[in-house]
Amino acid sequence: MSVCLGKGMPLKKVKARVIEVRGNCVAGFKVGEELVFDGMSLSTAPKCVEALCAIYPMVYGKQRGASYPFQNREGVTFSGCPSPDNTVAFAIEEIK
């Protein structure tokens, strides 16, 4: 089990699920794919570093129990890749 550095609190297991692909994702993301963040580990090698960098701040917060009331819907937070033409949207939530 990984712990939050400096606080000794366990990190929550979080998944980022692809919920929408607009255009043609050059990394090949498909709706329904999931990236699972288990402590400091990622379930699969990231297909796209740009998408990973864009969603990671929300994943980092969720692992540590953060909530985002400005966009939170039943414990789900949304984020996406920065591509203006080929956008991939992710739903990020804790795995219980």
Protein Blocks (a to p, Z undefined) as FASTA:
>chain_A
ZZdehklpacdddddddfbdehjafkopaehiacddehjacfbacfblklmmmmmmmmmm
mmnopacfklpgghiacdddfbfklccdddddddZZ
